[in-house]
Amino acid sequence: MRTIDDLGDLTGQKVLLRSDLNVPLDDEGAITDDGRVRASVPTIKVLTERGARVIVCAHLGRPKGEPDPKYSLKPVAERLGELLGSPVAFAQDTVGDSAKAVVDSLENGQVALLENLRFNAGETGKTPQDRAEFADQLASLADVFVSDGFGVVHREQASVYDVAERLPQAAGGLVLTEVQVLEQLTKPRRPYAVVLGGAKVSDKLGVIENLLKEADLLLIGGGMAFTFLKAQGYEVGKSLLEEDQVATVKGYLAEAENHGVDIVLPVDVVAATEFSADADHEVVPVDAIPADRMGLDIGPDSAQLFAEKVTTAKTTFWNGPMGAFEMAPYADGTKVLAQALVDATKAGAVTVVGGGDSAAAVRALGFADDDFTHISTGGGASLEYLEGKTLPGLAVLED
């Protein structure tokens, strides 16, 4: 892939920078985890130090192709300005009069942020024709394009794919780092452990199938563990269960045995009467989950088991929390696992936290980014990369 160095002299050049600023917000519109904003800063600084006029574009949430105030990037512009140490001009639209005026007002080394890309239906159009007009409008704002939003490179969208076909383009530092780290996971130091959590098996079918050929250990926690437990014949009470995936999971268990992959499942869970921090809850073995309770975290024995497993690995990839970590009674499993990965990192292992909820979880639980080898900014993109899929936003950047 071409890099920023390949773009030559950027003094006075208008650079359209696709960043990933899709941060979580609370009910008041305040950012609850600014990890993705902080991750975007190094590339922005490289561009401003080279005298570019930087036009940052990004999305937030899933508005339905039209403006929605609750998904405005305005609070992100304010946080970005704080991190850069200089104001970031904010355009009230993406390609309209405000965007054009803000871009025209930029001087060398200054930064602007456009309003949410997904306020425009053309951003997520299904075909090149659906995206063409919006891509043309975006491209008209700039002289060159830099792709630095790794969290969206698996999407064939106007700001990710089509603009890169319309302007001289390069990969930003964050995208290059993500690819280099994930490439290590395709040729890992062994033993190679993969920890998968989160809600649904169906979200990770492709990566599980691929990892059964690549990993030595596959540890399953979070809500998705209950479909695996059901496939082993356990009753799971009111726990999250994808009944339609049980047969598929049985196949995975058999395939893992054939490939010599050790699939590790919880041996106990924290079972609650309802999805609430205030609900009555207790630790129970997985063969004794009450019919009227739901599992909301792996139990202490499971957490210790998982921790012991990852500390024996030379490489670990983790995607998805072990429980409903946002609520204190169900955070311990994720916290114990995170601490085990911190210890493994100190001992020289490669540890990669795979974006999304996992990244938010480790930060919320008090861990720092540099406690791990790498915290990815791209959950879905990371998983698809490890599946071996071609990611459109990377393919379009190749020489």
C-alpha positions in Angstrom: 0.0 0.0 0.0 1.1 3.6 -0.7 2.0 5.6 2.4 1.8 9.3 3.2 5.5 9.6 2.2 4.5 8.5 -1.3 2.2 11.5 -1.7 5.1 13.9 -1.9 5.0 17.5 -0.7 1.8 18.2 1.0 2.3 21.9 1.8 -1.0 23.7 1.0 -2.6 20.5 -0.2 -6.2 19.7 0.9 -6.1 16.2 2.4 -9.4 14.3 2.9 -8.7 12.0 5.8 -11.1 9.2 6.5 -10.8 8.5 10.2 -12.7 6.2 12.5 -14.3 8.4 15.1 -17.3 6.1 15.9 -17.1 6.6 19.6 -19.7 5.6 22.2 -21.8 8.4 23.7 -23.9 8.5 26.9 -27.5 9.8 27.1 -26.2 13.3 27.4 -24.1 13.1 24.2 -20.8 12.9 26.1 -18.0 10.6 24.8 -17.6 7.6 27.1 -14.5 6.1 25.5 -12.3 8.4 23.3 -9.9 5.6 22.3 -10.7 5.9 18.6 -10.3 9.7 18.7 -6.9 9.3 20.3 -5.9 6.7 17.8 -6.6 9.2 14.9 -4.3 11.9 16.3 -0.9 10.6 15.1 -1.8 10.6 11.4 -3.5 14.0 11.7 -0.3 15.4 13.3 1.9 13.9 10.5 -0.3 15.7 7.9 -0.4 19.1 9.7 3.3 19.0 10.4 3.8 18.7 6.6 1.7 21.8 6.0 -1.5 20.0 4.7 -5.0 21.4 5.2 -6.6 18.4 6.8 -10.3 17.6 6.2 -11.3 14.8 8.5 -14.4 12.8 7.7 -16.0 10.0 9.7 -19.3 8.5 10.8 -21.0 8.0 14.1 -23.7 5.5 14.8 -26.3 4.4 12.3 -28.4 7.3 11.3 -30.7 6.5 8.4 -29.1 8.5 5.6 -30.3 11.9 6.9 -29.3 14.3 9.7 -30.0 13.2 13.2 -28.8 15.5 16.0 -28.0 12.6 18.4 -25.4 11.4 16.0 -23.6 14.7 15.4 -19.8 14.6 15.4 -19.7 18.0 17.2 -18.6 16.6 20.5 -15.9 14.6 18.7 -14.6 17.8 17.1 -14.2 19.4 20.5 -12.4 16.4 21.9 -10.2 16.2 18.9 -9.2 19.8 19.3 -8.3 19.2 22.9 -6.0 16.2 21.9 -4.4 18.2 19.1 -3.9 21.3 21.2 -5.5 23.5 18.6 -9.1 24.2 17.5 -10.8 21.9 15.0 -13.2 23.7 12.7 -16.5 21.9 12.5 -18.7 21.9 9.4 -22.4 21.7 10.0 -22.9 19.4 7.0 -20.7 17.0 5.0 -20.6 18.3 1.4 -22.9 21.3 1.6 -22.3 25.1 1.9 -20.9 24.8 5.5 -18.4 22.1 4.5 -17.2 24.2 1.5 -16.9 27.3 3.5 -15.0 25.6 6.3 -12.6 23.9 3.9 -12.0 27.1 2.0 -11.1 28.9 5.3 -8.4 26.4 6.2 -4.8 27.5 6.3 -1.7 25.3 6.1 -1.5 23.0 9.1 -5.1 23.5 10.2 -7.8 20.8 10.7 -11.5 20.6 10.0 -14.0 17.9 10.8 -17.1 17.3 8.5 -20.4 16.4 9.9 -21.4 12.7 10.0 -20.9 11.0 6.7 -23.9 8.8 7.2 -26.2 11.8 7.3 -26.0 11.3 3.5 -27.7 8.3 1.9 -24.9 8.0 -0.7 -22.3 7.1 1.9 -23.7 3.6 2.4 -25.3 3.1 -1.0 -25.4 -0.6 -2.2 -23.9 0.0 -5.6 -21.2 2.3 -7.1 -24.0 4.2 -8.9 -25.8 4.8 -5.6 -22.6 6.2 -4.1 -21.2 8.1 -7.1 -22.7 11.5 -6.6 -21.8 11.7 -2.9 -18.3 10.3 -3.6 -17.8 13.0 -6.3 -18.9 15.7 -3.9 -16.5 14.4 -1.2 -13.6 14.1 -3.6 -14.2 17.7 -4.9 -13.3 19.1 -1.5 -9.7 17.8 -1.6 -6.5 17.2 -3.6 -5.5 13.9 -2.1 -7.1 11.2 0.1 -5.7 9.3 3.1 -7.5 6.3 4.5 -6.9 5.9 8.3 -10.2 4.5 9.5 -9.4 0.8 9.9 -12.7 0.1 11.6 -14.5 0.7 8.2 -12.1 -0.9 5.7 -14.3 -3.9 5.4 -17.1 -1.7 4.1 -17.4 -0.7 0.4 -18.7 2.8 1.2 -18.2 6.1 -0.6 -15.7 7.6 1.9 -13.8 4.3 2.2 -13.7 2.9 -1.3 -15.1 5.2 -4.0 -13.2 8.4 -3.0 -10.0 6.4 -3.1 -10.7 5.7 -6.8 -11.1 9.4 -7.5 -8.1 11.0 -5.8 -4.4 10.3 -5.3 -4.5 8.1 -2.2 -2.5 6.5 0.6 -2.9 4.5 3.8 -2.5 6.4 7.0 -0.3 5.3 9.9 -3.1 3.7 11.9 -4.2 1.5 9.0 -0.6 0.4 8.3 -0.1 -0.5 12.0 -3.3 -2.5 12.2 -2.4 -4.5 9.1 1.1 -5.1 10.4 -0.2 -6.4 13.8 -3.0 -8.5 12.3 -0.5 -10.0 9.8 1.4 -11.3 12.9 -1.7 -13.2 13.8 -1.7 -15.0 10.5 1.8 -16.3 11.3 1.6 -16.4 15.1 4.2 -17.5 17.7 2.7 -20.7 19.2 0.8 -21.6 21.2 -1.8 -19.3 19.6 -4.9 -18.6 21.8 -8.0 -16.9 20.6 -10.6 -15.6 23.1 -14.1 -14.8 21.7 -16.9 -13.3 23.6 -19.7 -10.9 23.0 -23.3 -11.7 22.4 -23.8 -13.8 19.3 -22.2 -16.8 17.7 -23.7 -15.8 14.4 -21.6 -12.6 14.4 -18.4 -14.7 14.4 -19.2 -17.8 12.3 -16.6 -17.1 9.6 -13.8 -16.3 12.0 -14.5 -19.4 14.1 -14.5 -21.6 11.1 -11.2 -20.2 10.0 -9.6 -20.2 13.4 -10.3 -23.9 13.8 -7.6 -24.3 11.2 -5.2 -21.7 12.7 -5.5 -21.5 16.5 -4.2 -23.9 19.2 -6.7 -22.8 21.8 -10.2 -21.3 21.3 -11.7 -19.9 24.5 -15.4 -19.0 24.3 -17.1 -16.6 26.8 -19.8 -14.0 26.8 -23.3 -14.6 25.6 -22.1 -16.7 22.7 -20.9 -19.4 25.2 -24.4 -20.5 25.9 -25.0 -21.7 22.4 -21.8 -23.8 22.8 -23.0 -25.1 26.1 -26.3 -26.0 24.7 -24.6 -27.8 21.9 -22.8 -29.9 24.6 -26.2 -30.8 26.1 -26.4 -28.3 28.9 -29.6 -26.4 29.8 -28.9 -22.6 29.9 -32.1 -21.2 31.5 -33.0 -17.7 30.2 -29.4 -17.1 29.0 -28.9 -15.7 25.5 -29.2 -18.6 23.1 -29.1 -18.8 19.3 -31.1 -22.0 18.9 -30.7 -21.9 15.1 -26.9 -22.1 15.5 -26.7 -25.1 17.8 -26.2 -27.6 15.0 -23.5 -25.4 13.5 -21.7 -25.2 16.8 -21.9 -29.0 17.2 -20.1 -29.2 13.9 -17.4 -26.8 15.2 -16.9 -28.9 18.3 -16.4 -32.0 16.2 -14.1 -30.2 13.7 -12.0 -28.8 16.6 -11.5 -32.3 17.9 -10.4 -33.4 14.5 -7.9 -30.5 14.2 -6.5 -30.9 17.7 -7.8 -27.5 18.7 -8.7 -27.1 22.4 -12.0 -25.4 22.7 -12.4 -24.1 26.3 -15.8 -23.2 27.6 -16.9 -21.8 31.0 -17.3 -24.2 33.9 -19.4 -21.8 35.9 -21.4 -18.6 35.3 -22.9 -15.7 37.2 -26.6 -16.3 36.8 -29.1 -13.5 37.5 -32.9 -13.2 37.6 -32.8 -10.4 35.0 -30.5 -8.2 33.0 -29.9 -5.7 35.7 -27.1 -4.7 38.1 -29.6 -4.9 40.9 -30.9 -8.3 40.1 -30.4 -11.2 42.5 -27.4 -13.2 41.2 -25.3 -16.2 42.1 -22.4 -18.3 40.8 -23.6 -21.7 39.6 -21.9 -24.6 37.6 -22.8 -24.7 34.0 -24.6 -28.0 34.6 -26.9 -26.3 37.1 -28.1 -23.1 35.6 -31.6 -22.4 37.0 -34.4 -22.3 34.5 -35.5 -18.9 35.7 -32.0 -17.3 35.5 -29.7 -16.0 32.8 -25.9 -16.1 32.7 -24.4 -12.6 32.6 -20.7 -13.4 33.2 -18.3 -16.3 33.3 -17.8 -17.4 36.9 -14.7 -17.2 39.0 -13.5 -20.7 38.3 -14.0 -20.1 34.5 -12.1 -16.8 34.8 -9.2 -18.5 36.5 -9.2 -21.3 33.9 -9.2 -18.8 31.0 -6.4 -16.8 32.7 -4.3 -19.9 33.1 -4.8 -20.8 29.5 -3.8 -17.4 28.0 -0.7 -17.2 30.2 0.6 -20.3 28.5 0.1 -18.8 25.0 2.8 -16.9 23.1 0.1 -15.1 21.0 -3.4 -14.2 22.0 -6.2 -12.4 20.1 -9.2 -11.4 22.1 -12.5 -10.1 20.7 -15.6 -9.7 22.9 -16.1 -9.3 26.6 -16.7 -12.2 28.9 -19.9 -10.8 30.3 -22.1 -7.7 30.7 -19.0 -5.7 32.0 -20.9 -2.4 32.0 -22.6 -3.6 35.2 -20.2 -4.2 38.2 -21.6 -7.6 39.3 -20.8 -9.0 35.8 -17.4 -7.4 35.1 -15.1 -9.8 37.0 -14.6 -12.3 34.2 -13.6 -9.7 31.7 -11.3 -8.0 34.3 -9.5 -11.2 35.3 -8.9 -12.1 31.6 -7.6 -8.6 30.9 -5.2 -8.8 33.8 -3.9 -12.2 32.6 -3.3 -10.7 29.2 -1.4 -7.8 30.8 0.8 -10.3 32.6 1.4 -12.3 29.4 2.4 -9.1 27.6 4.9 -8.3 30.3 6.3 -11.8 29.9 6.9 -11.2 26.2 3.7 -12.6 24.6 1.9 -10.9 21.7 -1.5 -9.8 22.9 -4.0 -8.1 20.6 -7.4 -6.8 21.8 -9.7 -6.8 18.9 -11.6 -3.5 19.0 -15.2 -2.6 19.7 -16.6 -3.7 23.0 -13.4 -5.4 24.1 -11.4 -2.1 23.8 -14.1 -0.2 25.7 -14.2 -2.9 28.3 -10.5 -2.9 29.1 -10.4 0.9 29.3 -13.5 1.0 31.5 -12.0 -1.5 33.8 -8.9 0.6 34.3 -6.4 -0.8 31.9 -4.2 1.3 29.7 -3.7 0.8 25.9 0.0 0.1 26.3 -0.7 -2.7 28.8 -1.3 -4.8 25.7 0.7 -5.3 22.5 -2.0 -3.6 20.5 -5.6 -2.5 20.9 -7.3 -2.6 17.5 -9.7 0.1 16.5 -11.6 -2.3 14.2 -13.7 -5.1 15.6 -15.5 -6.3 12.5 -12.6 -5.4 10.2 -10.2 -7.3 12.4 -12.4 -10.4 12.3 -12.8 -10.3 8.6 -9.1 -9.8 8.1 -8.5 -12.9 10.2 -11.1 -14.8 8.1 -8.9 -14.2 5.1 -11.5 -12.0 3.4 -10.6 -9.3 0.9 -11.3 -5.9 2.6 -12.4 -3.4 0.0 -10.9 -0.4 1.8 -7.5 -2.1 1.8 -7.7 -3.5 -1.7 -8.4 -0.1 -3.2 -5.1 1.2 -1.6 -2.9 -1.5 -3.1 -0.3 -0.4 -5.6 
